[in-house]
Amino acid sequence: QAQLVESGGGLVQPGGSLRLSCAVSGFSLDRYAIAWFRQAPGNERKGVSCISKTNVVTYYTDSVKGRSTISRDNGKNTGYLQIDSLKPEDTAVYYCAIELLGACTVQSGDLIITQYRYWGQGTQVTVSS
C-alpha cells in the first residue's frame, strides 16, 4: 500500500529556510510525478511545486518562484522541497502528493489537485518572529 510521510516542518523566523522531505513507500517513485501543496487555515489547498517523473521541474506557484527548489532522489524514494527567504504568508500545512501519469499538469495557472492519487498526512510550517 502506498504511503507518503512528510517531515521537516517547524517554526522558522522570517527570512529563514526549510527543507521538507517526503518519504514514499509501497511503490517506486521514479514512475510518478511528485508535488507539494499547502493549506493555510480557512483557505483551500493549493499547489506549490511539482517535478515530473523525467526529473524536469515544471511548476512553481508564483509566490515561491525564485526562492524555492523542488527535487527528488529516486534511489531513496524521497522528494524534497526547499523554501528560502520564508515569509509569514508561507505559514501552512504542507502536503506531498503523487500523480500517477508522471506529469505536472497545470490548468489556469494551478496544479490540478484532483489528479493526485496519494497524499501524505502533512507537516506544519509556521513562519513567525
C-alpha positions in Angstrom: 0.0 0.0 0.0 1.3 3.4 -0.9 2.4 5.6 1.9 3.8 9.2 1.9 5.3 10.7 5.1 6.4 14.3 5.2 8.9 15.7 7.6 11.0 18.9 8.1 8.3 21.3 9.1 8.5 23.6 12.1 8.7 27.1 13.4 11.0 29.4 11.5 11.8 33.1 11.7 11.0 35.3 8.6 13.9 35.1 6.2 14.8 31.6 7.3 14.8 28.3 5.3 13.3 24.9 5.5 13.8 21.7 3.6 10.8 19.5 3.6 11.1 15.7 2.8 8.5 13.3 1.5 9.4 9.6 2.1 7.5 7.3 -0.2 6.9 3.6 0.4 4.8 1.0 -1.3 5.9 1.8 -4.9 8.8 3.1 -6.9 8.8 6.9 -7.1 10.7 7.1 -10.4 7.5 6.3 -12.3 5.5 9.2 -11.0 5.3 13.0 -10.6 5.6 14.3 -7.1 4.1 17.6 -6.0 3.8 19.8 -2.9 0.6 21.5 -1.9 -0.1 23.7 1.1 -3.2 24.8 3.0 -3.5 27.7 5.4 -6.3 27.9 7.9 -9.5 29.0 6.2 -8.0 28.6 2.7 -8.2 25.9 0.1 -5.3 23.6 -0.6 -3.1 24.9 -3.4 -0.2 23.6 -5.4 3.3 24.9 -4.6 5.6 22.9 -6.8 5.8 19.8 -8.9 8.5 17.7 -10.5 7.7 15.2 -13.3 8.9 11.6 -13.5 11.5 12.7 -16.0 13.0 14.9 -13.3 12.3 18.1 -15.3 10.9 20.8 -12.9 7.7 22.0 -14.5 5.9 24.1 -11.9 6.3 26.6 -9.1 3.5 28.8 -7.9 4.2 32.5 -8.4 4.6 33.2 -4.7 7.6 30.9 -4.2 9.3 31.3 -7.6 13.0 32.2 -7.2 13.2 31.1 -3.6 12.1 27.5 -3.8 13.6 24.3 -5.2 11.9 21.0 -5.7 14.0 17.9 -6.1 13.8 14.1 -5.9 16.1 11.2 -5.1 14.6 8.2 -6.7 17.2 5.9 -5.1 15.9 7.0 -1.7 12.3 7.1 -2.9 12.1 10.6 -1.4 11.1 14.0 -2.7 12.2 17.4 -1.3 11.0 21.0 -1.2 13.4 23.7 -0.1 12.0 27.1 0.6 14.3 30.1 1.3 13.5 33.6 2.5 10.4 32.4 4.2 7.6 34.8 4.8 4.7 34.7 7.3 2.4 34.1 4.4 4.2 30.8 3.8 2.6 29.5 7.0 0.5 26.5 6.2 0.3 22.7 6.4 2.4 21.3 3.6 1.5 18.1 1.9 3.2 15.9 -0.7 1.3 14.0 -3.3 1.8 11.6 -6.1 0.5 11.9 -9.7 0.3 8.5 -11.4 0.7 9.7 -15.0 4.1 11.2 -14.2 3.2 14.7 -15.4 2.7 18.0 -13.7 -0.4 19.3 -15.4 -1.3 22.9 -14.9 -4.7 24.5 -15.5 -5.4 28.2 -15.2 -2.0 28.6 -13.5 -2.5 25.9 -10.9 -1.8 22.3 -10.4 -4.9 20.1 -10.8 -5.4 18.8 -7.4 -7.8 16.0 -8.4 -5.0 14.3 -10.4 -3.1 13.4 -7.3 -3.9 10.0 -6.0 -1.8 9.5 -2.9 -1.2 12.1 -0.2 0.9 12.4 2.9 -0.5 13.5 6.3 1.1 16.9 6.1 3.7 18.8 8.1 3.1 22.2 9.7 5.3 25.1 8.7 5.0 28.3 10.8 6.9 31.4 9.9 6.9 33.9 12.8 9.2 36.0 14.8 
